[in-house]
Amino acid sequence: WSPDMMAARFLRRALPALRQARSYAEAASGAPQMSFTFASPTQVFFKEASVKQVDVPTLTGAFGILPAHVPTLQVLRPGVVTVFSDDGSSAKYFVSSGSVTVNADSSVQLLAEEAVPLDQLDIAAAKANLEKAQSELAGTSDEATRAEVQISIEANEAIVKALE
Amino acid sequence: MFARTSALVFSPQCGQVRNMATLKDITIRLKSIKNIQKITKSMKMVAAAKYARAERQLKPARVYGNSAVALYEKADIKAPEDKAGKHLIIGVTSDRGLCGAIHSGVAKTIKSEIANLTGAGKEVMVINVGDKLRGLLHRTHGKHIMLNCKEVGRKPPSFGDASIVATELLNSGYEFDQGSVIFNRFRSVISYKTDQKPLFSTDVVSNSENMGIYDDIDADVLRNYQEFALVNIIYLALRESSTSEQSARMTAMDSASKNASEMIDKLTLTFNRTRQAVITKELIEIISGAAAL
């Protein structure tokens, strides 16, 4: 029951003399809309929204997701997620970690452990935290604490890089 | 609950004629029921406040948690039926009672699941999140219990709590093939339902047939992804369970207060009748004494 069929029908009725009626071809099917869900445990940023593109930072590198992206599962690293919506505007968020799933039906679930819009981050505080973490790294020798401090360094470095 | 209270104040004397309740007895009983009503009313208020907050926080948690299981649903992942696998059940309730059938519902589901699985020859282990569940299960199914979590339900659950449970599970070294999280899903203020969400091990997921369509996944990435998904599912269960529990406690305390009011009304009537009977008796004594003169 598409509009093109109806247009064809009117055309046939309007010009009965014309045996063959022309109608427009249907739009290229199979470019499904991306159903984008972006949430943290306490806040939902996008719920099944239709957006144009999403750039995510993952452990294997940053990549952009468009509708009809090949299905994949990825784990996030601290970095910036950029969401380009249909009207061309973009929104940036800083995520600490999480996972992203692209399914066959072009639905994308971006689950972040912590996510904040970039403008809520303070670059001075981030730099101070980074220096503190770097000095802590020099001081500790215990494996587990070293790993924690390194995670903190990586996250703070990413924040500073994102805000500059 | 109230029948027990009455037994404390009014011990029925079996084999003897029960005396007419004196005014003093009724007064004592009335006072105690009024106190109980005050307590249940205030518990209802507290539960209502906690419920309002829990329900507000449940909305984003639901979107988050349901997205986490979206992969399992869309890729239609199922564990191979025939293999005698190892099962894991995570039961989520809390530490505190007076909330209706919350804890017993989950315990009943867990018990029937254990019966089904051991009947089919599979090995089952249970993780109890919440002290009440431990109390209900440890006597009969003690050998299936792997882990107990306490101090649940005092404060609203956070992502950190869920990650602690998941970390302990992964550190315990129990290599389960599949499992489920059993919790009370919140439906509305007056209704909740015991529900299950599935868990799968990394092996089962990577060997599942539909996983081939997912591009180029490292074993490492998949393991990280699975661990994160595990925490997310537990987090969702904790949030739903907490909201159901507060709403159930609110309803339970509300009906307790109503019952207490009813008893107070009845007792007040009895009190007045008894008081009038006592006065009439005294009058009769006086009058017949005067008539005798």
Interface residues (C-beta under 8 A of the other chain):
Chain A: T37 A39 S40 P41 T42 Q43 V44 K47 L59 T60 V70 P71 T72 L73 Q74 V75 S97 G98 S99 T101 N103 A104 D105 S107 Q109 L111 E113
Chain B: Q57 K59 P60 A61 V63 Y64 S67 A68 A70 L71 K74 A75 S158 F159 I213 Y214 D215 D216 I217 D218 V221 L222 N224 Y225 F228 A229 N232 Y235
